């Protein structure tokens, strides 16, 4: 679907369906512009969401819901006024506009600029994934996952599978006259298996998705997810207690980039740096990582979970280099923080929904390739941990300290994988750890499409990634031995 078709579809299914027009939005913005306001916007949204969960060959739960509404925002200096309504009507938008305009004194001269469309580079499908398969076919898809998992190994005793589909329409009008529309599909398939050997039971999980229709989940992709989940569960059946202490750590490629996202990425968001609550505040141009470390946020990668044609302020997404060869070069910015910091916007203004205020958020954040094969990095370790995959974790933005649990890890000795370990937690300080990266793999990969990022109570879909990394110092492994 091309840009003109997106505007036509959104205009028909979101605006006209609620007896609205772009001119109605401009008239409400004019109410705000009559006060001393630096920026204002109106964000209209309609989201359809469907989910299915299958366990032991039965659909245990299923849901479908539609949510729509409008958020109206006015910004004056560092102050933001925001109002939202869970219905779309000219009257609710006008009342919201009257509410937020009081943030600025009357008598402003910010009249609404003539309406103009914001062109965007189309980076993902506009297909409605909910309609791409009927209900029976969706259940059959999940049943196929269970069949493949049960056939993979007799030790697999339980299979859970989940499917979610989202179809999001947005229309944005700004005080500067810019209008933008977008259609955002999102699908995700999750697989979880339990393996049993004797009295021991272990779990493995996998999955993925992106901004596609459900035909993305073909037989080969289902088999890939199942194989990964089964392999992880069977590996964990053989796992021994993890050692504890400071040691060399090798981080796998792909999803382990969630550590980079949490421990470093949030600290590079503009609001934390403007308020000087980030460990990276005021350090542009300084060395903050080892040579060779280049970290990028890129929201225009085709079809990725964290990608957007436009951000939630109507700006085109793109590639922002945050750290280049170890030197801090920039931050992730939305409209407000870019204006207050006197720098360009980066297309990273994001919000969970119409009922939330946008803020600078990551899209797809990853470290770029180095030159070492992964096998050579592992072979270079005398004693240490190879963390293949991660589960949950947490980070303190101000200090950069983090704790992550490894869902799959191995003990490495004399350059060889010796045995899997369980119960390993990786503890460190994000800014410090980056300084001790000694080998960077040539196998950068993004995750399979499962990332969800939380910030100030809002969750948005994101992508993470990195190559295989060797970190010599700064990490402590918490385990059950030591």
N, C-alpha and C positions, 0 to 999 in steps of 0.2 A: 504494500500500500504506500502510495506516494503522499507527500505533504498535503497536497490539495484534497486528497481523499480523506486524510485524517481530519482536516478542518471541517469537511462536509459531514463526516460521520459524527464527530463530536457536536457540531452545531445542531444536527438533527436529533441525536439520541440523548444529549445532555441539556443543551440550551432550549431548543424548540419544544422538546418533550415537557419542559417545565415552564413554557410560555415566556421564555427569556430571549433576549437578543444581545449582541455585543454593545449596542447603543444603551441598553438598560444599565449595563455594568459601568459604562462611561459616565452616565448621569449620576450614579451613586458615588463614583470616584470624584466627581465635581464637588460633591458635598464635603469631601475630605480636603480637597485642594483649596478650599476657601479659608483654610487655617494654615499656620506656619508648619508645614509638614515637609520633611526631606524625601520621604518615599512612602508609597501606599500601593497595596494590591488587593485584588479580589480573586479568590481561588475556589473554583467550582469543581466538584468531584462526584462521580458515581462509581462505586466499586461493587462488582459481583464476585462472590467468593464461594467456592465449593470444596468440600473435603470428604474423603472416604478412608476408612480404616478397616483393614481385614486382619483377622487372626484365626488360625486353625480352620481356614477355608470358609469362614463366615464373616460377613460384613458386621462388625461390632458397633460401628457408628458411621453416620453420614450427615452432612449438613449443607444447607445452601442459604445464603443470605445476600441481601442487597442493602447497601448503605449509601446515602447521598446527602450532600450538604454543602455549605459554603463557609469559608473563613475569610474575614476582612481584617486587614492589618494597616496600621499607620505608624510611621517611625519619625521621631523628631529627636535629633542628636543621638544620645545613647538610649533614649526611652522608646519603648514599643507598647502600643495599645493594640489589643487583639480581641475580636469577638467572632463567634461562630454560631451557626444555626444548623439543625439537622433536617432542614427542608430547603428546597431551592425555589424561591419566589422573589419577584422584584421587591415585594414589601419587606421580607426578612433581610434582604441585602441592603435595602435603604436604611432600615433601622440599625443594622450593624454598622453601617458607614457613619451614621449620626453618633453612635456610641463611641467609636474610636477616634473621631476627629477632635475630641476634647483634649487630646494629648498636646495639641498645639494651640496657641492663642489665635483668636479670629483675626482676619485681616491679611492672611497670607496671599501670595500672588502665584501660587503653584497651580495654575489652571491645567486642566487635563489636555495633554497634547493630542493632536489628531491621531485617530486609530491607525495602527500599522501592524502588520503581521511580522512575527519574528521567524525568519527562515531557520530551519534546523537540518542537520545532517541525519538522515534516518539510519539508525544503527540496530534496530531490532524489529521483529514482526509486529503487526497490529492485529493479528488473528485472535479471535475469541476462543481460547482453549476449552472453555466450558462446553461450547457447542461443537467442538471438533470430534468428540466421540459421544455416543449415547451412554446411558447409565449402565446398560448390560455390558457394553464394551469396556467401560472403566473397571467394572468388577472383574471381568475376564482378564484384564491386564494385571490386576493384583493377584488373581488366582494363578496366573502364569508365573509370577515371581515366586509364589509358594512352591509350585511344582518344581521349578528349577532348583530352588534351595534344598528341598527335601531329597532331590535326586543327586545333589552334589556330594553328600557324604551321609552314611547311616547315623553318624553321631549328632546330626542336626535334629533336634527334637521339637523345636518350636520356631515358627516363622511369623513375624509381624510385618505388614506392609501398609504404607500410607500414601495417598495421592491428594495433592492440593492443586487447585486451579484458581487463578484470579484474573479478572478482566476489569481494567481500570481506565476510566475516561476522565480527563481533566481539561479545564479551560481556565486560563489565567488572564486577567486584565490588570494593567499597571497604570499608575498615575502619569508616567511619561508617554502614554499612548500605545505602548507595546502590548499586543495581544498574542497569546500562544496557546496551542492545543496539542494534546498528546493522547495516544492510546498505548496502554502498557499491559501486555499479557505477562503472566508469570506462572510457571508450573514447577512442581517439585515432587519427586518420588523418593520415598525412604524405605529402606529394607533393614530389618533387625532380626538376627537369628540367635538362638541359644543352642550351644553344643553341650552334650553330656558324655562324660567318660568316667565310668565308675560312679563315685559320689560327687564328682566335681562338675560344675556347670559354669560355662563362660559365655560371654556375649560378644557378638561382632555386629557392626552396622556399616551401612554405606548408603549412597543415594546421590541425587543430583537434580539438575534442572536448569532453567533459564527462561528467557523471554521468547518462548516458542509456543507452538501448538503441541498437542499430546502425541503427534506422530514422531516427535523427538525420541520417545521411548520405544525404539524398535527392539527386535529380538537381541541384537548384538549388545545394545546398551543395557538391557535387562540382565543379560548374562554377565556383563562386566560388573554391575552392582552386586549381583548375587555372589559372584566369585570373590569379590573383595570382602563382603561381609562374612562369608563362610571361612575364608582364609584367616581373617582376623580372629574369629571365634576359636578355630582349631589351633592357631598359634598360641592363644592365651591359655588353652588347656595344658600346654607344656611349660607355661611361664613359671619362673621361680621368683621369690621375693627380690625386689629391687635393692641394690646396694644404696648406701647413703653417703653424702659428703660432696665436697668440691671436686669436680672432675671435668675432663674434656667431654664435650657433647657434640654429636652430629645431629642436625635437624634435617629431616626428610624434605623433599620438595612438595609443592602444592599446598594442601590444607595446613601444614605446620606454619604457613605464613600468617595464620591467625595470631600467633605470638607477636609477629611484626606489627600486625594491625592494632592489637591491643596495647602493646608495650611502647610502641613508637608512633603509630598512625594517629591516635587520638591526641597525642602531645603536639602534633603538627597542624591541628585544626585552629583556624584563625581566632575564634573567640577565646580559647584558653591562652593564646599568646598575646592578644590585645589586653587581656586582664592580668597578664603576667603570672598566671597560675600553672603554666607548663614549664617543664624542665628545659624546653627549647626556646623560651621567650627571650627576645633580644639577641639571638645568636646567629642571625643570617650572616653568611660568609665565613663562619667558623667551622673548623673540623669537628664533627660530632660522631664520626664513624671511621672505621678502617678504610684505607684506600681500596677502591674497587666496589665499595658499597654504593649502589645507586637505587633509590627508592622512588617509585612513581605512583601517582594516583591517576587512573585513566577511565573516564566514564563513557567512552565511545567505542568500546570493543564489541564487535557484532554479537548480539544475542546473549551476552553475559548477564548473570543475575543482578550484578551491581550497575549495569549500564542503563543510560537514559538518553533519549533523543534530546530532551531539554531537562534542566533541573527544575525544581519546584518554584523558581522565581522567573522562569522563562528564558534562562540563559543556556546557550549551547554547551554541552559537556565536551571535554577534551582531555588532553594529556598534560599533567602538571608534574614537573620534576621537583621533588621535595628535597632529596639529598642526592648530590651528584659526586661520585668518586670520593665519598666521605664528607663532602662539604655541604652544609645546610644552605639551600638555595631558595626556599619559599615555604609558604603555608597554604593550606586549603581554605578558600574564602567563599563566603556568601556576599550578598549585596551590602548588608549593614556593616559587617566587619571590614570588608574591603574599603568602603567609604571612610570609615573611622580611622583605618590604618593608612589610607592614602595609596592603596595598591589596586591592581586590576582584580575583578572577580574571576574565579576559576571554574564556575559552573558547578559548584558544590553546595548550593542552597537546597536542603532537603527537609521534608517533613513526613511524619508518619501518615497523616491524613489531613483533611480540611479542618479538623478540630485542633490542630497543633501548629505551633509557630515554627517556621523554618529556621535552620541553623546550619553552620558549616559541618558537613558530614562527608565521610569517605564514600567512594563508589567501588572501583576495583583497585585495590592497593597491593603493590607487589615489589619485590626486589628483582632487579634485572640480572641477566646471566653473568657468570664469571667464565673461567676457562678450564676448570677441573672436571673430569668425569667423576660421577658419584662413587664409582668403585675405588678410584684412587683416593678419594677423601676418606672413605671407611678404612682402606688399607693403611692409611697414615696414622691411625690411632693405636697407641700401645695398650691403654686401658681407658675405657669410657663407655658412655651410653649412646646408642643410636635411637633417637626418638622418631619413629616412622609416622606416627599420627597422634593427634591431640584430641582430648575431650574438652571439658570446660576449663575456665580460668578467670582470673580477675586481676585488675591493675589499678594502682593509684596514679592518677594523671599528674599530680603535682610532683611526686617523687620519682615516678617512673618504675616503681617496684611492682613486680608481677609474680603470680603463682599459677602454673598450668599443670594439668594432669595429663599424662601420656596414656592414650588408649591402646597403643601398641609400641613396644620398645624392646631393644636387644642390648645385651651386654657384649661389648667388643673387647677383644684382647688379642694382642699381636696381629692387629689388622684384619681379624676375622670375626664374623658373627658367631658367638659361642652359644647363647641360649636366650630365649625371650624372657623378659622380666615384667612383673606386674606391680602396680602400686607406686610407680615412679611419678614424682612431681618435680617440675622444673621451676626453680626459684631464682630470681635475679632482678636486675635493674636495667630497663630497656636501653636508655641512652648509654650506659656503661657497657652493656653486652655488645652493642654495635662496634665498639672500639676494639673488641677482641675477636672479631671474625678473621680467621687466618686463611681459610680456603673457601672459595665460592664456586659452586658447581656450574656446569654448562647446561643444566636441565630445568630451567625455570618453567614452572607450570602453575596455572591457576587452579583453585579448588574446583570440584565438580559441579558446584552450583547449589550450595546449602547454607551459605553464610547469612546470619542475621546480626545486625549491630544494634546495641542499645546505648542510648545516651539521654540523660535527663528524662527518663521514662518513655522515650520514643524508640520504636524499633523500625529499622528499614533494611531491605535486602542489600547485601554487599558481596563483593568478591575479594578473595585474598590469594596470595601466592608468593612463591620464592623458589630459588634453586636449592639444592642440597648445600648445607652450610656446616663448616667446622668452626666451633667456638672454643677457644683455648682456656679462657679465664672468665670469671664473673658469674658462672652458673653453679648453683648448688642443687644436687639431686636429693630429694627427700624420698626415702624408701623405708622398708621394714627391716633392712639390715644395717649395721653400722656400729 
